[in-house]
């Protein structure tokens, strides 16, 4: 089994506390369907910075800033993609980037 980093991009924030509770319930339900595939449930992240060649730093996070992450384990990338299709982040208009974590050592 390989660990995969799911990187969330974009999406919208809930407009109200009630909507936020519904979104959180959807996330918890999705995590419940993943079982032992969850290595690290992750977290949302704040505004990111980008360090460019030459040392210039900008506060824009690039063209598609990261908004959160999760780490899942699966047999292959296609299996992780199938799991990711049920993620509530997609319902909020976001996208999910999937990358295998390469163990060094």
N, C-alpha and C positions, 0 to 999 in steps of 0.2 A: 504494500500500500504506500502511496505517495501522498505527502501533504501538499495542498494547493492553497495559494493565497487568492482570496476573492477581494478585489479592490472595487469599492463602490464609487461611481462618478455621478455627479449631478443629482437629480431628484429634487423634490420640494419638501419643505418643512410643514408639519401640520399647522393649520390655520387657527386651531383652538385647542384648549385642554382636552375637550371631549374627543376631538379628532385624534389628538396625540395618544389618548388611551386606546382608541381603536387601532391605530397603527402599531402600538406596542403589543397589543393582543395578537395582531396578525404576525408580527415578528416572532413572538413566543410560540405561536401555533406552528409556524414554519420550522423553527428550531426543533420543535417536538417531532416533526416528521423526519428529521435528519438522523436521529439516534446517535450511534457512536461515531458517525462521520465527523462530528464536531470536535475539532482539536482545540480551537480557541474561538469563542463566539464573537470576539472582537468588540469594536466600539465605533461610534461616529468619531470623526476627527474635526478639529477646527480649521480655520483658514490656513492654507499652506503657503510656504515660501519656495522659491526656485533659486538655486545657485547655478549660475551660468559659467561656461568656460571663461577663464580670465578673472573670476571672482565676483562678478556683478551679482547682486542679490535683488530679486524682485518679490513683491508680496502678492503675486497674482496666481501662484499655483500652476501656471502653465495653461494650455488650451482646454484641459479637462481636469480640473482639480479633484483630488481624492476627497471623498466625503465620509469614508469609513472602510472597514475591512472585516474579514472573517477568515479563519483557517479551517479547511475541511480536509479529510483524508478519503481517498478513493482509489480504485484500481487504475483508473486512467482519467484523462481530461474530459472525455465524453461523458463519463459517469458524473463528474463534478458539474458539467454544464447542464445535465439533466436535473440535478438537484437544485442548481441555481435558478432554473426556470420558474420555480415556485416562490422565489424570494419577493417579499413585499416591496423591496426597493424598486423593482421594475414597475409596480403599480403607481409609484410616485414619479414616474417619468425618468428614472435613472437608468444607468447601464452598469454592468458588472464585468470587469476584466478578470480573467482567470490565468494564473501563472503557477507552474510547478515550483515548489521550493526544493532547490538542489542542496542535498546534504553534503557538506564538505567535511572531510575528515577521515 
